[in-house]
């Protein structure tokens, strides 16, 4: 009789779902499947059967999360995947698949791949590790389809969960990869991080959840037939189905126990799973129990050391356990056939037995560290000594410290923080060990706080900071108190809690002048002040930060401070004088190869250029930021902001199709909620202008669910308010638009942000007639609001003209000035709106020719944009005023539409002529590969050619691709996914 059925019973629908998901992945569509089910229900068996049906050429990458105390084993499934991949194709072949042929940060997971690029142990190193693993999947997927399986996610450490989430979130850029994760839903508590992150993954558009239920009675009969090799007796099927309740593992266990009709059965599931062990010899039972304390997998040599048996004796003792299928041999290790069996066997041990075995494991690993799998020695040792910390606190303390250092080296910050808590808990019991290790309590707390912040566990970080602040007197330790307040200010901002700026101001005030961390504290305060914004105070603090950094010889901090100062001054209107200072700050960052400081210069430069209406320069700066992020291996970390900046420039200048492609591609990558809301406001504004109200409404609803006063800055919220107000007007709900404006103006937070407030004033002026108090409030606010740069000048002109229009004294000349201002800024939609108002004013003044001329120009712009809302208003005015719109003398030919090509197709054609593949075009333009393929097909059809070479030849022959290069609107971003375009 087999101990595992040769037939997979009752999983036809699930196998079909997995097959369809794999086919979607092979078709270039993102695809992920999360398989949930209780222990023993057959999750692993389902995946194994599915994998067996795949083509032999497909990559099958499988790793399991391991149960290892409260923290788990950092990156365990991905380390296992790398190790198996190296074993399969060799070390050099794996390296060749990685960017520049270097393992980089992946060497932290598998040292045999090579040492990391640097000793950097920050969030940037972690980001590079994630991007490098994704690059490996991309390289594998280009050769053959990939099945990536992460099992037992209910035991996952936070770092493994973060990497899995990162992979699934970015599957749009890794076609031909199916990601599968299995977990036991019955092992997830309601507040567990695992549950929260799994729920987030399930919400991704391409993720599918399969709930694996128990078998029906007929399916149990099918399983029994596979186990017995013949049809089971009806009585046997009935008995086993009733007792197992359809759980496949229990079906096997009951049959193994000989559970026929009338025969005694174990009284509980626990007894049922232990029964096969109890039928074996005492020595075999003893060895299996020792193995259970070692984990789901334990090496032969380690087990021999723990049990004290030599190789022949150990093999003799284990052979019956293998024969009865309790254990499975994998390489030089023994693996429990099912994790439930190991749990039950370990649970049967008496406390003294369990402690004794943990001590034996701890002593064995201390004597022979090589007996642990590579990279796991420190963590496994800490696990065993932590289990007996009451008896051996000094050993547990030392092992925990080593494990925390190991977790930090692996960039497993969440695990590092939790392990350091163990060190702190044992502090009073092992003071001599702390002295020997050269550590003090405050430094351990600082490490734990930093690790919590790097892992995104803000609430945990706040708790640790409170503990640290309670331990000190700021008067005695002002530098340490300042650093703690700085961290608390950062976390309060991230968590949306009040008091962030107060903490940062206090930190800057009490930090000693010569303290080496003073420049960083000042830079953090400056950044927050410029976000609020408080530009004058920000300029003063940034100036102080430059002096402090220069005195300390801190080039990185000086580069950041110089960027902040130039950015703040540029926002006040001194742009041209500050651009060279931004370039100098960039040179400093480049000289020390600091990607964070470098990206900061590009973000700030693009932001101030955008605010000044220099959209081509802003987009170019953003593209350079994308290229720098790509070179640093941090495209998905820093690329989002730059890609969004490109999209904003394209929206302003009327390249809506290109902007839509960039935004849609960004949204497909399932960005974090805050940035998704930001992207949706941009995407929704295009949809609204083009008359797609359902999409615009959906965008507004989501953004309102994320942004709120007190949490979001004005630069996030004010564009949303303007968008929502425009949407209300488009739906005919003027009262709602008025309410949006009045409620926003009542908030003091908005009053110091002219760049984002002027658009709101313009919108308010449009609806001011519907409120008795709004006109006066708008005039008073506008009178004292700074006007910085040509964009705000155009907005001020528009506000003045709109205010006069609402009062019934609209002047064509005023609107002509608005149209000219917007035209000089190359903002066709705003120019078209101004021309519509100018035509309206001219018609009211009786100048029909002037009205018609302006209306025709406005219609031409609206046609080019596909601005359905503007077109509707133009046509309505033409009907009411009986103005002709079709005069041949005023027809315009669309620029750039040679041979029927749209501007975007012209752009793609240039890349085709450069010899780019569809994937390379997608990466260059920051669109999906599928969208690039559609563009190429359209180009071939319009040019009447059958291939890419012919298209390139035609492009040069017809002059569609100028040899001198591309113009603005023809170059866009390189590949990456997005958070908001804030410096």
Secondary structure as GFF3:
##gff-version 3
##sequence-region A 1 983
A	DSSP	alpha_helix	12	26	.	.	.	ID=ss1
A	DSSP	beta_strand	31	36	.	.	.	ID=ss2
A	DSSP	alpha_helix	43	52	.	.	.	ID=ss3
A	DSSP	beta_strand	59	64	.	.	.	ID=ss4
A	DSSP	alpha_helix	76	89	.	.	.	ID=ss5
A	DSSP	alpha_helix	91	96	.	.	.	ID=ss6
A	DSSP	three_ten_helix	99	101	.	.	.	ID=ss7
A	DSSP	three_ten_helix	104	108	.	.	.	ID=ss8
A	DSSP	three_ten_helix	111	113	.	.	.	ID=ss9
A	DSSP	alpha_helix	123	143	.	.	.	ID=ss10
A	DSSP	beta_strand	146	151	.	.	.	ID=ss11
A	DSSP	three_ten_helix	153	155	.	.	.	ID=ss12
A	DSSP	alpha_helix	158	169	.	.	.	ID=ss13
A	DSSP	three_ten_helix	171	173	.	.	.	ID=ss14
A	DSSP	beta_strand	177	183	.	.	.	ID=ss15
A	DSSP	three_ten_helix	185	187	.	.	.	ID=ss16
A	DSSP	alpha_helix	193	202	.	.	.	ID=ss17
A	DSSP	beta_strand	207	211	.	.	.	ID=ss18
A	DSSP	alpha_helix	217	228	.	.	.	ID=ss19
A	DSSP	alpha_helix	234	244	.	.	.	ID=ss20
A	DSSP	alpha_helix	248	256	.	.	.	ID=ss21
A	DSSP	alpha_helix	269	278	.	.	.	ID=ss22
A	DSSP	alpha_helix	282	294	.	.	.	ID=ss23
A	DSSP	beta_strand	297	299	.	.	.	ID=ss24
A	DSSP	alpha_helix	300	307	.	.	.	ID=ss25
A	DSSP	alpha_helix	311	323	.	.	.	ID=ss26
A	DSSP	beta_strand	327	330	.	.	.	ID=ss27
A	DSSP	beta_strand	333	336	.	.	.	ID=ss28
A	DSSP	alpha_helix	339	347	.	.	.	ID=ss29
A	DSSP	alpha_helix	351	367	.	.	.	ID=ss30
A	DSSP	three_ten_helix	369	371	.	.	.	ID=ss31
A	DSSP	alpha_helix	377	387	.	.	.	ID=ss32
A	DSSP	alpha_helix	393	409	.	.	.	ID=ss33
A	DSSP	alpha_helix	413	425	.	.	.	ID=ss34
A	DSSP	three_ten_helix	427	429	.	.	.	ID=ss35
A	DSSP	alpha_helix	431	437	.	.	.	ID=ss36
A	DSSP	alpha_helix	441	454	.	.	.	ID=ss37
A	DSSP	alpha_helix	458	470	.	.	.	ID=ss38
A	DSSP	alpha_helix	478	495	.	.	.	ID=ss39
A	DSSP	alpha_helix	500	510	.	.	.	ID=ss40
A	DSSP	alpha_helix	518	532	.	.	.	ID=ss41
A	DSSP	alpha_helix	535	552	.	.	.	ID=ss42
A	DSSP	alpha_helix	555	571	.	.	.	ID=ss43
A	DSSP	alpha_helix	575	591	.	.	.	ID=ss44
A	DSSP	alpha_helix	595	611	.	.	.	ID=ss45
A	DSSP	alpha_helix	615	631	.	.	.	ID=ss46
A	DSSP	alpha_helix	635	652	.	.	.	ID=ss47
A	DSSP	alpha_helix	656	668	.	.	.	ID=ss48
A	DSSP	alpha_helix	673	689	.	.	.	ID=ss49
A	DSSP	alpha_helix	693	706	.	.	.	ID=ss50
A	DSSP	alpha_helix	714	730	.	.	.	ID=ss51
A	DSSP	alpha_helix	734	745	.	.	.	ID=ss52
A	DSSP	three_ten_helix	748	750	.	.	.	ID=ss53
A	DSSP	alpha_helix	754	767	.	.	.	ID=ss54
A	DSSP	three_ten_helix	768	770	.	.	.	ID=ss55
A	DSSP	alpha_helix	774	784	.	.	.	ID=ss56
A	DSSP	alpha_helix	789	806	.	.	.	ID=ss57
A	DSSP	alpha_helix	812	824	.	.	.	ID=ss58
A	DSSP	alpha_helix	828	844	.	.	.	ID=ss59
A	DSSP	alpha_helix	848	865	.	.	.	ID=ss60
A	DSSP	alpha_helix	868	881	.	.	.	ID=ss61
A	DSSP	three_ten_helix	888	890	.	.	.	ID=ss62
A	DSSP	three_ten_helix	898	900	.	.	.	ID=ss63
A	DSSP	alpha_helix	903	913	.	.	.	ID=ss64
A	DSSP	alpha_helix	918	925	.	.	.	ID=ss65
A	DSSP	alpha_helix	929	943	.	.	.	ID=ss66
A	DSSP	alpha_helix	948	957	.	.	.	ID=ss67
###
